[in-house]
């Protein structure tokens, strides 16, 4: 597998000091699933009464762990729960071997952690099409359960990385009826990133109490404006898993609470942006804002067409304000557009309007914006009130270097 030599230039300076979440403990280990000399398995154990929600890839070739998690969500069991994640091998496209691995791992976690097997959720990320050596994971479970600690969430973030160059974490606190409630999450993702969802694993925990149905509805809603609005390379993974767990340890019911909803959105968007900032080979973080579309759905279609265009992304990498490529991406998207009503901005620079370059446009102004690390491209379609914002990164030779020898 390709060796990641250096941290993304778009990475945050440090990993945030994530507060412990009452009701969840973490442990990690080096099982040698694929990597040598680094942790590659994470176990989280959650107290009884924890509500668990999740959203997953809609890929037609989704992995055995994803299928197992989808089958288990929403069950009536309110006992303890556990999440086990391995990196290095995705346990996808592995036929009956994949199902056997999930069965063996969930049975072993249930025994070691004292959790009903129906409440053991697994995820795998890494190479597709190779049988998972699950026996290496099972052999480490006693060690993992003995090491469980509420303060080890950063270790968990590091253990789930594949081609990531930095661990990803975010948190928020919110006051509900005079009691402080905490939300903290970790994520992995760097390549094979596109809406629906991506090659992402995301785990978010809160000590608030939220009924499972309400938790699921909130997570599904917020995913559409966060993780389903990012793209690195337009490729949707077989293994996407985003899980939200509410332990209830704070003894505060956050169901329907607007402040909690907004804080959760903040954490999810922060993590989603970090995934883009760690896009394989990325040197630019790009916001694509589309307004004036015939509908919000059309706006998102246009925005993703721009964000996923290799020609747009390589122009961004070259710091070239090539607005013609944006016009091309709008035109090919399939959503309603009128050439003569388009306007385009790079940052604050009006580049084009009324189907033609703006009379006051100066190439050097747009070029100056393109030299930054954080870029904005805004397009107004001129047809209605639909709007959408998505986030992406540039496409550099670093992406090729990482993926050309991913399995070697």
N, C-alpha and C positions, 0 to 999 in steps of 0.2 A: 504494500500500500504506500502511496506517495507520502513522503516525509514532509511535514509542514515546517519550514525553516524559520519563519518569523511571524510575529504578531501583526495582525491587520493594522494598517495605518489609521483606520477609522475606529479602532477599538477604544472604549473608555479607558481612562488612565488606570483605574483599579477596579477590582471586583467590589461591589457594594457590601457593606457590613450588614448582611441580612440578619434580622432578629430571629431567634428561635420561635417556632410556632408551637404552642402548647398542644399536645396530642399527637405529634408526629416526631419520629426519630429516624436517623439515617446511619448507614454504614456503607463502606466501599471496600473493594478488595481487588487484587490483581489475580485474575483467573487464567490469563493466557489464552483467551478466546481467539485472538488474532495478534494483538499487540504484545510486545515484550517490554518490560521495564516501566509499566504505567498501569494505573488502576483502570479496570474495564467493566466492573459490575457495581451497580448501586442497588441497595435495598432500603426501602422506606416502609416503616410499620406505623399504622395509624390506629388510634384508640377506638374502642367500641363506640358506636353512635355516629361515626364519621359518615357524612354524605359524600358520595363519589359521582361526579359527572364527567363526561368525556365527549370529544369530537375526534373523528378519525378521517384518514384519507378515503376518498371515494373511488380510488383506483380500482379497476376491475381485476388487478393482479395483486391485491393487498395481501399482506403477510399473515401467517398463522397466528402470531400474537395479536394482531389487530382484530382478526375475526373472533378470537377468544374473548378479548375485552368487550367487543360490541355485544357478544352474546350474554355477557355477565352484567352489564350495566342495567340499573333500574330494578335489581332484585330486592326482595323484601328484607333480606338479612341485614341486621344493624349491628352485628358484631365487629370485632377488629378487622382491619383491612391491611393489605400489603401490596407494594409495587416493587417489582424487580426489573431492572433494565440492564442489558448488556450492550457494549459497543464492539465494533469490529466485524460483526456478522449479523445480517438483517433477518435471518431465518425466513426469507421470502423466496418463492419459487423453489421450494424444497419438498413439495408433495407431502406424502404421509410422514416423511421424516420430520417435517416442520410441526405437524400436529403432535407427534410423539414427543418432541422436545418440549413443547409447551406443557403437555400433560406431565412429563417427568419433573419439570421445574416447578410448576404450580403445586404438585403433590408434595415435593420436598420443602418448599417454602411454607406450606400449610403446617407440616409437621414441625419444622424448626421454629416457626414464629407463633404457633398456636392460633392460626387463622383458618377459618373455613376456606376450603379450596375455591368456593364460589366467590370469595372476596379477595382472591389473589390475582392481580393484574400484571401482565408482563409486556415488555417492549424490547425490540432488538433493532439495532441500527448498524449499517456497515455494508459489506459486500453482499450482493444478491446471488442466489443460486448455489450456495455452498452449504452443506448440512451443518447445523449448529452443534458444536461439541458440548452439548448440555451437561455432560458428566463433569466437566471442569467447573461449571458453575455450581452444580449440586454439591460437589466436594467442598465448597467454600461456605456453605450456608451456616454451619455451626459457628464458624469464625465471624460471619456477618452478624448473626443475631446477638452474639456476645459483645459486639462492638457498637451496637446501636446507641446513638447519642443525638439529642435534639440540636446540638450546635454544629453538626457536621454537614450542613446543607451545601457549603462551598465544595467540600469533597465530592458530594453527589454530583454537582454541576460539572466537575472535572472528569468524573468517571464515565459520563455519558457522551463525551466528545468523540468525534471521528476526525474529519479534516478541519474542524474548528481550530482557530488560532487563539481563542480565549474563552474561558467559561463565562456564561451569561446568567445574570441574576438581576432581580428588581424587587422592590417592596414598597408598600404604602401603609400608612396608619390612618384610621378614621374613627371619630368619636360617635358612638351610637348610645343615646340615652345616658350620657355620662360615663360610659365605659369605652376604653380604647380597644379597638379591634385591629388586628394586623393581617396583612396579606403579603406573602412572599412567594416568589416563583423562580424557577431555573429553566433553562432551555438549551438545546443544542440544535445546530443547523448552520450550514455553510454553502453547500451545493445541492443540486436537485431540489431547488426551492421554487415553488409556484403555488398559486391559490389552489385549494381543494385537498389538502393543505400543502405540505412540502415535505422534504426529508427532515422533518422537525420532530423532536420530542420536547414536550413542554409539560412541566409539572408545577402547579400552583396550589398553595396551601393557605388556609385561613383558619383562625380560631373562632370565627363567627359560626353561628348556627344557621343553616339554611336547609330547608327541606329538599330532598333530592330532585323532585320535579321542577321546583323553582330554580335550583342551582343549574340544572341542565338547560332550562330555557334561557337563563342569563348567559351562560357560557356560549350557547349556540348563537345568540344574538350578537354578542361582542366579538366573536370570532370573525364574523362577516366584515367588520370594519377594522380589524387588526391583522390577524394572521392570514386571512384570505384576501388581504390587500397588499401583500408583498410578493415579490418575485426576484429571483436572482438569474435564473436561466430558463424559465418556462417549463421545466420538467417536474412533473408531479410524482412523488415517491410512492413506493408500496408500503411504507411503514409509518406514515404520519400518525402521531398520537398526542393529543392535548388533553390532560386530565386536571380537574379542579376538585380539590378535597376540602370539605368544611368539617373541622373536628368538633365544633361546638364548645370547646373548652372555655371560651370567654363567657359562656352563659348569656349571650346576647343574640337575639334573633334578628338577622339582617335581611330576612325575606322582604322584598319590596322596598328596601331602604335606598333612596337615591344616592346618598353619599357613598354607601358601600358599592353600589353599581358603578359610580364614577371612578372610585379608587381602583376597582378591579380592572376597569377599562384602561386606566393609567398604567397599571402593571403589565397588562397584556400588550399594550402598544409599545411600551419600553422594550419588552423582550422581543417583539416582532422587529422593531428597528435594529436591535442588536444583531439579530440574525442577518439582516441585509448588510449591516456594517461589517460582518464577517464573511460576506459573499466571497467565494473562492476567487482570489486574485484581485479583489475590489480595491480601487483607490478613490472612488467617488460615491457618496451617498446622495441619491436623487429622489426628490419628491415630484411626482407627476400629478398636477391638479387640472381636472377637466370640469368646466362649467358650461352652462348654456346648452346642454344636450336635450334631446327630446324626452329623456327619462333618466333616472338615476342609473338604471341598468345599462342604457346606451353610453352614459358617461363612463361607467366602469369598463365597458368593452373598449372604448376609445383609449382610456388610460392604460389598460393592460396591453393593448396593441402597441402603444408607444414604448411602454416599459420593457416589453419582451422583444422588441425589434433589434436584431444583431447590428443593423446599420446605425440605429440611434445610439445603441450602447457603445459601439466602437468609436463613433464620433465623440461621445462624451469622454471616453478614455483618452482620445487624442486632443481633448480640450478645443474641439472644433464646433462652433455654434451653427451647425448645419441644419437650419430650420426646414430645409426641403425634405429631410428624412422624417421629420415630425409630420409634415403634410402627407407624405407617403403612408405613414403608419395610420393616420386617421382615415385616409381614403380606403385602405385595405381592410379595415376592422370589421366591416359588415353592418355597423350601426349607422343610423341616419346622419348625413353631413351634407353641407353645401359649401363648395369651394370658396364662393364669393362672400361668405359670412364668417369665415374663420379669422381668429386673431390668435397670435402666439407671443408669449413672453419668455425670455430667459432671465430669471431673476426679476428685476424691476425694469428690464429693458424691453420695450415694445418692438418686436422684431417684424411682425407681419400683421396686416389687417385688411379686411375687405378683399380677401383673395390675392393679395399682393404684398410685397415688402413695404413696410412703413416708410413714408417719405422722410421721416426724421431718424431712421435707423442708421447707426454707425457700427460697423463690424467690430471695431476695437472695444466698444462698450460690452457687447455680448461676449466677446472673447475673454474679457477680464473676469466676467462672472464664471466662465467655464474653468478658470484656473483654480477655483476654490475646491474644497473637499465636500462641502454641502451645497448641492445645487437644487434649483427649482425650475421646472418647466411648466408653464401654465398655458392651457389652450381653452379658448371659448368657442363653442361650436356655433352659437348664434341662432339656435332653433327653439330653445325652451328654457326650463329651469332645472333640468337634471344636472347633478354634480357628483363627483367622486374623486377621491385622492388615493393614490397607490404609491408604493415606495420600491425602488430598485437600486441597482448599482451599475457601474460600468462593466464592460467586457474587455479584459486584458489578456495578454499572453500567459499571465499567471494562471488563469482558469484552465488553459490548455495543459500547462505543465503539471497541474495537480491531477487532472482527469485522464490524461493520456496514459499514465502509468499507475492508475489508482489501485490495481490489483497486484502490482509487482512489489 
